[in-house]
Amino acid sequence: LRPLPLPATQPEPTLTPQHTPPQQQHTPPPQHTPQQQYTLALDQVVQALPADLRTRKVLRVMPLGDSITQSFEPCDSYRYDLQKMLRSATQDFFFDFVGSNSGPTSPEDGDMEHEGYAGITIDETQNRLAERLREYKPDVVLLHLGTNDLGHQWDATHNNVTHSIKEIRQMIDTIRTHEDMRFGKLFVAEIIRSFKPLRKNDYEFSVFVKDGVYHPLHSDLKAFNAAIVSYTKKLNAQQQQQQQQQQQQQQQQQQQQQQHESGSSHNMPQTTEPMAMAFPISTVDMYNTLTQDEDMRDSLHPSCSGEAKMAKAWFDAMRSSEWWQVMARRSL
């Protein structure tokens, strides 16, 4: 945009040796330390949050998965241990666990809602996922799913790990692109081992059948988890590139504004576009979190002590994430 002309009634200044126009002073941008740059970036994200989320004290968490998320008595599930850790971590905001299921136990101080169902597969969860996200509008999703899909081994030659990987990628896409998760945070677990690892090493790379139930192979679990990590890294890299492009556009707008102001006292209209602010996806390594015999109650499910380890892994991932730091800076 060209500088706006001075009003016709205002005479042009006469240039004489005693009367020279003031020189424009261009102040170089301040130099920030990496920590200051990171803090500024967090503040930009805070400003991009919807008004409701900038002030809301209660944040909704949806544990999403199968029986490992649901749990069984006498355990209270990893969700109960995680809630206690979250309550102790901060008073700046609070957490409401949400979902269409509850239990398995009902401790008086527990918030036991969740979206975990025993025996469910990825595609069955996917069929109702969009509806659940729309209904509960979670700020955080904790996804641990795939054990039942990998366990559907009908014979020694049948391997559906490739199909399961495709389905979990589709589920990740559904969550991260859902309109109610635009400013949400997704944590995806590298799923746990599926039998007592120290006593069953002879099943490391063979079909494992116990009590008529087909169990995932270690090789399939590793391939499935590796695919989760690889895919989330790819998505995060794409997101970072988009954010960098948007930052460059914002910097160009600021430079144009400064150039315009140097030639006119009038402010140039500034376009404001919503920031591409989807939080990066975080993976949580549950596979290497439960490694001892006592971590498993049976060949598929964690024991109560194993669930406590899962809770600690979820908590550490949440507490160290940039999502948490953004939420904490809302009150500053």
C-alpha positions in Angstrom: 0.0 0.0 0.0 1.3 3.5 -0.9 1.5 6.2 1.8 -1.7 8.2 2.2 -1.2 11.9 0.9 -1.2 14.7 3.5 -4.5 16.8 3.6 -4.6 19.6 1.1 -5.0 22.2 3.8 -1.8 21.3 5.4 1.2 23.1 3.7 4.3 21.2 2.8 7.3 22.0 5.0 9.9 24.3 3.5 13.3 22.7 3.4 15.9 25.1 4.6 19.3 24.6 6.3 17.6 25.4 9.5 14.6 23.2 8.8 15.3 19.6 7.9 12.9 16.7 8.2 13.5 14.4 11.1 15.3 11.2 10.2 13.4 8.0 10.7 15.0 5.9 13.4 14.9 2.2 12.6 15.3 0.2 15.9 16.6 -3.3 15.3 14.4 -6.0 16.7 15.4 -7.1 20.2 17.6 -10.1 20.6 16.0 -12.8 22.7 17.5 -15.8 24.4 16.2 -19.3 23.3 14.2 -19.4 26.6 12.7 -15.9 25.9 11.8 -16.9 22.3 10.1 -20.0 23.7 8.1 -18.0 26.2 7.1 -15.6 23.5 5.9 -18.5 21.4 3.9 -19.8 24.3 2.2 -16.4 24.8 1.3 -16.3 21.1 -0.4 -19.6 21.5 -2.3 -18.4 24.6 -3.5 -15.4 22.6 -4.7 -17.7 19.8 -6.8 -19.8 22.2 -10.6 -19.4 22.0 -11.9 -17.0 24.7 -13.6 -19.9 26.6 -10.3 -21.9 26.8 -8.3 -18.9 27.9 -10.4 -18.6 31.0 -11.8 -22.1 31.7 -10.4 -23.7 34.8 -11.7 -27.2 34.2 -10.0 -29.2 31.4 -11.6 -32.3 30.0 -9.6 -35.6 29.6 -10.8 -38.5 27.6 -9.0 -41.9 28.2 -9.7 -43.8 25.0 -9.1 -47.5 24.4 -10.0 -51.0 25.3 -10.0 -53.1 28.5 -6.5 -51.8 29.3 -8.2 -48.4 29.6 -11.3 -49.7 31.3 -9.5 -52.0 33.8 -11.0 -54.6 36.1 -11.6 -55.0 39.8 -9.9 -54.9 42.2 -7.8 -52.3 40.4 -9.1 -48.7 40.1 -7.4 -48.4 36.7 -4.5 -46.1 35.7 -7.0 -43.3 35.5 -7.5 -43.1 39.2 -3.8 -42.9 40.0 -3.4 -40.3 37.2 -6.1 -38.2 38.7 -4.3 -38.0 42.0 -1.1 -37.0 40.4 -2.8 -34.3 38.4 -4.5 -32.9 41.5 -1.2 -32.7 43.3 0.5 -31.0 40.4 -1.4 -27.8 40.0 -4.2 -25.7 41.5 -4.2 -23.4 38.4 -6.6 -25.7 36.6 -8.5 -28.9 37.2 -9.3 -32.0 35.2 -12.6 -33.7 34.4 -12.4 -37.2 33.0 -15.1 -37.7 30.4 -16.5 -40.6 28.3 -19.6 -42.8 27.9 -18.3 -45.5 30.3 -17.4 -45.6 33.9 -15.8 -47.8 36.6 -14.7 -50.5 37.2 -14.6 -49.3 40.8 -16.2 -46.2 42.3 -13.7 -44.6 44.8 -15.3 -41.6 46.6 -12.6 -39.2 45.3 -12.4 -40.8 41.9 -13.7 -39.4 38.6 -14.2 -42.6 36.7 -15.7 -41.7 33.4 -13.8 -42.9 30.3 -14.1 -44.1 26.8 -12.6 -47.6 27.2 -14.4 -50.8 26.4 -13.2 -54.4 26.9 -12.7 -56.3 23.7 -13.1 -53.3 21.4 -11.0 -52.9 18.2 -9.8 -49.9 16.4 -12.4 -49.9 13.7 -15.2 -50.3 16.3 -13.9 -47.3 18.2 -13.5 -45.3 15.0 -17.1 -45.9 14.0 -18.3 -43.8 17.0 -15.3 -41.6 17.7 -16.5 -38.5 15.9 -19.7 -38.6 17.8 -17.9 -39.0 21.2 -15.6 -36.1 20.5 -18.5 -33.9 19.6 -20.4 -34.9 22.7 -17.6 -34.6 25.3 -15.3 -32.1 23.6 -12.1 -33.2 25.3 -9.1 -31.0 25.8 -6.9 -34.1 26.1 -7.2 -37.5 24.6 -5.1 -40.4 26.0 -5.2 -43.1 23.3 -4.1 -46.7 24.1 -5.6 -49.1 21.5 -4.7 -51.9 19.2 -4.1 -55.0 21.4 -7.3 -56.7 20.3 -6.6 -55.9 16.6 -3.2 -57.4 16.8 -4.5 -60.4 18.8 -6.9 -61.5 16.1 -4.5 -64.2 14.8 -6.6 -66.9 13.2 -3.7 -69.1 12.1 0.1 -69.0 12.0 0.2 -67.5 8.6 -2.4 -64.7 9.1 -0.9 -61.3 10.1 -3.1 -58.2 10.2 -0.5 -55.8 11.6 -0.4 -53.8 8.4 -4.2 -53.4 8.5 -4.0 -52.4 12.2 -1.4 -49.8 11.4 -3.6 -48.3 8.7 -6.5 -48.1 11.1 -4.6 -46.5 13.9 -3.3 -43.8 11.5 -6.9 -43.1 10.4 -7.9 -42.8 14.0 -5.1 -40.4 14.8 -6.2 -38.3 11.8 -9.8 -38.3 13.0 -8.8 -37.0 16.4 -6.3 -34.3 15.3 -8.6 -32.9 12.6 -11.9 -33.0 14.5 -13.3 -29.5 15.0 -13.7 -30.0 18.7 -10.0 -31.0 19.0 -8.6 -28.0 17.2 -7.0 -26.7 20.4 -6.8 -30.1 22.1 -3.8 -32.3 22.8 -3.4 -36.0 21.7 -1.2 -38.4 23.6 -0.8 -41.8 21.8 0.6 -44.8 23.6 3.0 -47.3 22.2 0.9 -50.1 23.6 2.0 -52.5 26.3 3.4 -56.0 25.9 0.8 -58.7 25.9 2.1 -61.4 28.2 4.4 -61.7 31.2 7.6 -60.9 29.3 10.2 -62.6 31.6 8.5 -66.0 31.7 7.3 -66.2 28.1 10.4 -65.4 26.1 10.0 -68.6 24.2 7.0 -66.9 22.5 9.0 -63.9 21.4 8.5 -64.5 17.7 5.8 -67.3 17.5 2.1 -67.4 17.6 0.9 -67.4 21.3 -2.3 -69.0 22.2 -3.5 -69.2 25.8 -6.9 -70.3 27.0 -8.2 -70.1 23.5 -7.2 -66.5 23.0 -4.8 -65.4 20.3 -2.3 -62.8 21.6 -0.3 -60.3 19.7 3.2 -61.3 18.7 6.1 -59.2 20.1 7.2 -58.6 16.5 3.8 -57.2 15.6 3.7 -55.1 18.7 7.0 -53.6 17.9 6.1 -52.9 14.3 2.8 -51.4 15.4 4.4 -49.1 17.9 7.2 -48.1 15.5 4.5 -47.1 13.0 2.8 -44.9 15.6 6.0 -43.1 16.4 6.9 -42.7 12.7 3.5 -41.4 11.7 3.3 -38.9 14.5 6.8 -37.6 13.8 5.7 -37.1 10.1 2.5 -35.2 11.2 4.4 -33.0 13.6 7.0 -32.1 11.0 4.2 -31.1 8.6 2.6 -29.0 11.3 5.8 -27.3 12.2 6.4 -26.4 8.6 2.9 -24.9 8.3 3.5 -22.9 11.5 6.8 -21.6 10.2 5.1 -20.5 7.0 2.5 -18.7 8.9 5.1 -17.0 11.1 6.9 -15.8 8.0 3.6 -14.3 6.7 3.0 -12.5 10.0 6.6 -11.1 9.9 6.0 -9.8 6.4 2.9 -8.1 7.5 4.7 -6.5 10.4 7.5 -5.3 8.1 4.9 -3.8 5.7 3.2 -2.1 8.6 6.5 -0.6 9.8 7.4 0.6 6.2 4.0 2.2 5.9 4.2 4.0 9.2 7.6 5.4 8.3 6.0 7.3 5.4 2.7 8.2 7.0 1.2 9.0 10.4 -1.9 6.9 9.6 -2.1 3.2 10.6 -2.4 0.6 7.9 -5.2 -1.9 8.3 -3.7 -5.2 9.5 -5.2 -8.5 8.4 -5.6 -11.1 11.2 -5.8 -14.7 10.3 -6.3 -17.6 12.8 -3.1 -19.2 13.9 -2.5 -22.8 12.8 -2.3 -23.9 16.4 -2.9 -27.6 16.6 -0.6 -28.9 19.3 1.9 -31.5 18.2 1.0 -35.2 19.0 3.0 -36.8 21.8 3.8 -40.5 22.0 4.1 -42.3 25.3 6.2 -45.4 25.5 4.1 -47.9 27.5 5.8 -50.8 25.9 9.0 -50.2 27.8 7.1 -48.9 30.9 5.7 -52.4 31.9 8.6 -54.8 31.7 8.4 -56.9 34.8 6.3 -60.0 35.6 4.5 -58.2 38.5 3.4 -55.5 36.0 0.9 -57.9 34.5 -2.2 -59.4 36.1 -2.5 -61.9 33.2 -1.2 -62.3 29.7 -3.0 -59.2 28.4 -3.8 -56.7 31.2 -1.6 -54.8 33.6 -1.7 -55.5 37.3 -2.6 -52.7 39.8 1.1 -51.9 40.2 1.4 -51.9 36.4 -1.5 -49.5 36.1 0.3 -47.2 38.6 3.3 -47.2 36.2 1.1 -46.4 33.3 -0.4 -43.5 35.3 3.1 -42.1 36.0 4.0 -42.4 32.3 0.8 -40.5 31.2 1.4 -37.9 33.9 5.1 -37.3 32.9 4.1 -36.9 29.3 1.3 -34.4 30.2 3.3 -32.4 32.7 6.3 -32.0 30.4 4.3 -31.1 27.3 4.0 -27.6 25.7 0.3 -28.0 26.1 0.6 -28.0 29.9 2.9 -24.9 29.8 0.4 -23.1 27.6 -2.5 -23.9 30.0 -0.4 -22.7 32.9 0.4 -19.4 31.2 -3.2 -18.6 30.7 -3.4 -17.2 34.3 -0.2 -15.1 34.1 
